[in-house]
Amino acid sequence: MIRVTYVGHATLLIEIGGVRILTDPVHRRRFGHLRRVVDDPAPETVAGLDAVLISHAHHDHLDVPSLRALTGSPRVICPAPAAGPVRKAGLEPEVLAHGAAVQVGSVSVEVTDAEHDGRRWPLPGRNTDAFGFVIRGPAGEGSVYFAGDTGANADFAPVGPVTVALLPVAGWGPKLGPGHMGPDEAAEVARTIDPDVAIPIHWGTYERLMMKVDDRHAPAREFAEHVGELAPRTRVEILEPGEAFELTP
């Protein structure tokens, strides 16, 4: 069984093969110039974790206070630019490179390509690594692709086939910068990797201070419409922050 809970933005709880994995933990009410416009996650959603996957070191994907708030001592798997902030949070990073894979309990976690500058702003550095991850469960349990933040020009060939794809469809500002996907580009990626289920992420959770979004659901809804046209075999599940989706492959 696969269970995915959309905590918000790029933070998701993925449960597969008896393993609990949290992605890109950011669940504070406010940080920097961003404010959370949905309910806080239930405490049990971010507790009892086996591992944390960090796609890159940007503050809206790697928040030190959010990491500190996690209970227990989960493994933290990340690219090199994220290692310092992870240590600052009191956890030990497991730094991987592109193409690497590790075992977490009964599941394997594989690093995939992402088209994104993953440096920790405003710190300089040459290492710009940003990752996606494919989590593959035991035989018969299926697999989950977490894209992190990426543009549509990443190498998605090693990703498929997967059971569930978690694809970013928006940002938190009035426009998307380089290395991001809008609803139409994310739908093209869904067509490329051909998942059974696609869940839009990176939408509707944080807004810039002094900025009001009239329809925070618009990116997710537009993604579903585009997938219906480009990849009709793929089923789209739109989750509100805090909602969960279960699938028995």
Legacy VTK file of the C-alpha trace (Angstrom):
# vtk DataFile Version 3.0
C-alpha trace
ASCII
DATASET POLYDATA
POINTS 249 float
0.000 0.000 0.000
1.098 3.554 -0.747
-0.184 6.420 1.366
0.737 10.032 0.571
-0.191 12.949 2.841
0.210 16.440 1.412
1.538 18.485 4.335
1.914 21.474 2.027
4.291 23.077 -0.497
6.909 20.339 -1.100
6.448 18.642 2.266
4.783 15.234 1.993
4.592 12.165 4.177
5.133 9.060 2.051
4.274 5.698 3.626
5.259 2.620 1.680
6.457 -0.838 2.701
5.987 0.052 6.365
8.435 2.984 6.022
7.576 6.629 6.812
9.454 9.226 4.775
9.017 13.011 4.913
10.129 15.244 2.046
11.505 18.801 2.239
10.219 19.647 5.746
8.805 23.181 5.928
5.778 23.482 8.182
6.134 26.728 10.138
3.391 29.345 10.240
5.734 31.982 8.832
9.335 32.147 7.704
11.163 34.908 5.892
8.706 36.788 3.705
6.315 33.832 3.393
3.225 33.025 5.453
1.313 29.775 5.634
-2.281 30.237 4.471
-3.557 26.761 5.434
-3.811 24.865 8.715
-0.701 23.582 10.462
-0.012 19.864 9.969
-1.279 17.397 12.546
1.586 16.503 14.920
1.409 12.810 14.024
2.091 13.640 10.384
5.659 14.728 11.099
6.424 12.232 13.901
7.819 8.696 13.941
9.798 9.135 10.732
12.280 6.677 9.317
13.879 9.151 6.909
13.760 12.693 5.599
14.532 13.445 1.947
15.774 16.921 1.086
15.773 17.803 -2.585
17.881 20.978 -2.301
18.995 23.684 0.097
16.574 26.538 -0.636
14.848 27.875 2.471
11.360 26.887 1.300
12.545 23.261 1.035
15.016 23.091 3.920
13.875 24.981 7.015
16.130 24.468 10.038
13.431 25.105 12.710
11.088 22.677 10.933
13.837 20.043 10.978
14.502 20.686 14.659
10.812 20.171 15.416
10.882 16.572 14.138
10.843 13.915 16.829
13.282 11.028 17.011
16.405 10.710 14.898
15.358 10.068 11.299
17.957 9.582 8.605
18.360 12.748 6.529
19.267 12.116 2.888
20.329 15.190 0.920
22.672 16.767 -1.643
25.922 18.381 -0.507
24.691 22.023 -0.273
22.112 20.945 2.318
24.581 19.277 4.683
25.457 22.376 6.722
21.869 23.402 7.530
21.024 19.790 8.421
23.876 19.718 10.940
22.702 23.081 12.286
19.361 21.416 13.004
21.147 18.789 15.113
20.843 15.936 12.606
23.472 14.034 10.655
23.206 14.335 6.864
23.698 11.422 4.486
25.087 13.200 1.446
24.439 11.461 -1.853
25.379 12.168 -5.451
23.369 11.934 -8.650
22.556 8.337 -9.527
23.140 7.026 -6.009
20.728 4.764 -4.135
20.314 3.760 -0.495
18.122 1.319 1.366
15.735 2.608 4.043
14.143 -0.374 5.726
12.262 -2.303 3.077
12.397 0.436 0.410
15.097 1.779 -1.869
15.615 5.504 -2.378
17.168 6.491 -5.701
18.509 9.952 -6.557
17.260 11.383 -9.855
18.088 14.468 -11.878
16.572 17.917 -11.254
17.016 21.102 -13.264
17.388 23.593 -10.411
20.071 25.710 -8.745
20.065 24.180 -5.274
22.561 26.440 -3.479
21.712 27.821 -0.032
20.960 31.497 -0.593
22.743 33.866 0.057
25.820 31.671 0.555
28.112 31.381 -2.473
29.314 28.044 -3.751
29.998 26.041 -6.849
27.908 23.032 -5.887
24.384 23.613 -7.176
23.082 20.068 -6.696
19.341 19.543 -6.533
17.686 16.135 -6.539
14.515 14.287 -7.231
13.935 10.914 -5.583
12.290 7.643 -6.579
11.151 5.528 -3.630
10.601 1.903 -4.601
8.757 -0.380 -2.212
9.023 -4.149 -1.826
7.641 -6.324 -4.600
3.996 -5.509 -5.217
4.045 -2.274 -3.180
4.678 0.136 -6.061
6.863 3.245 -6.236
6.713 7.015 -5.701
8.570 9.766 -7.572
9.148 13.022 -5.670
10.388 15.677 -8.094
11.406 18.320 -5.543
11.899 21.519 -7.549
12.803 21.131 -11.187
12.423 22.564 -14.614
11.032 20.477 -17.437
14.458 19.932 -19.040
15.729 17.487 -16.423
16.490 13.920 -17.478
13.300 12.093 -16.518
14.115 8.881 -18.401
15.427 6.991 -15.307
12.282 7.863 -13.332
9.640 5.716 -14.947
7.718 3.658 -14.656
6.361 4.700 -11.253
3.044 4.218 -9.512
2.670 7.739 -8.087
4.358 10.960 -9.252
4.511 14.053 -7.040
5.042 16.963 -9.430
5.519 20.687 -8.653
3.064 22.894 -10.527
3.589 26.411 -9.110
5.677 28.566 -6.765
4.962 31.116 -4.056
5.383 34.379 -5.961
3.672 36.164 -8.843
5.834 34.375 -11.426
8.006 31.292 -11.782
11.755 31.625 -12.062
14.152 29.311 -13.917
14.176 25.710 -12.771
10.455 25.545 -11.990
7.429 24.083 -13.758
3.975 25.462 -14.278
0.880 23.280 -14.720
1.398 22.745 -18.446
5.067 21.780 -18.147
4.343 19.434 -15.246
1.667 17.757 -17.366
4.229 17.201 -20.126
6.459 15.491 -17.561
3.523 13.317 -16.510
3.133 12.267 -20.125
6.851 11.420 -20.278
7.036 9.264 -17.132
3.498 7.836 -17.408
2.594 7.304 -13.722
-0.620 5.615 -12.679
-1.404 8.581 -10.394
-0.081 12.143 -10.433
-0.415 14.466 -7.433
0.344 18.179 -7.892
2.551 19.728 -5.198
4.262 23.067 -4.499
1.027 25.045 -4.628
-1.526 26.713 -2.372
0.392 26.644 0.932
2.587 29.739 1.288
2.109 33.265 -0.004
4.333 36.297 0.080
3.480 38.874 2.723
1.308 41.686 1.333
0.295 39.515 -1.632
-3.173 38.042 -1.970
-3.805 35.106 -4.304
-7.387 35.091 -5.572
-7.538 31.376 -6.398
-4.814 29.291 -4.778
-6.264 26.100 -6.327
-5.817 27.315 -9.914
-2.395 25.680 -10.609
-3.537 22.257 -9.377
-6.783 22.467 -11.317
-4.988 23.547 -14.497
-2.517 20.686 -14.089
-5.384 18.195 -13.905
-6.902 19.643 -17.070
-3.613 19.441 -18.982
-2.957 15.868 -17.834
-6.434 14.920 -19.002
-5.470 16.092 -22.477
-1.846 14.906 -22.647
-1.779 11.769 -20.482
-5.362 10.507 -20.135
-4.213 7.178 -18.664
-2.813 9.007 -15.632
-5.264 9.733 -12.819
-4.809 13.090 -11.064
-5.472 13.399 -7.336
-5.595 16.951 -5.960
-4.942 16.951 -2.223
-5.587 19.851 0.105
-2.783 20.376 2.641
-3.455 17.815 5.359
-5.310 15.385 3.078
-4.049 11.886 2.318
-4.368 9.510 -0.620
-4.085 5.724 -0.417
-3.437 3.324 -3.253
-3.110 -0.452 -3.250
-1.247 -1.368 -6.458
LINES 1 250
249 0 1 2 3 4 5 6 7 8 9 10 11 12 13 14 15 16 17 18 19 20 21 22 23 24 25 26 27 28 29 30 31 32 33 34 35 36 37 38 39 40 41 42 43 44 45 46 47 48 49 50 51 52 53 54 55 56 57 58 59 60 61 62 63 64 65 66 67 68 69 70 71 72 73 74 75 76 77 78 79 80 81 82 83 84 85 86 87 88 89 90 91 92 93 94 95 96 97 98 99 100 101 102 103 104 105 106 107 108 109 110 111 112 113 114 115 116 117 118 119 120 121 122 123 124 125 126 127 128 129 130 131 132 133 134 135 136 137 138 139 140 141 142 143 144 145 146 147 148 149 150 151 152 153 154 155 156 157 158 159 160 161 162 163 164 165 166 167 168 169 170 171 172 173 174 175 176 177 178 179 180 181 182 183 184 185 186 187 188 189 190 191 192 193 194 195 196 197 198 199 200 201 202 203 204 205 206 207 208 209 210 211 212 213 214 215 216 217 218 219 220 221 222 223 224 225 226 227 228 229 230 231 232 233 234 235 236 237 238 239 240 241 242 243 244 245 246 247 248
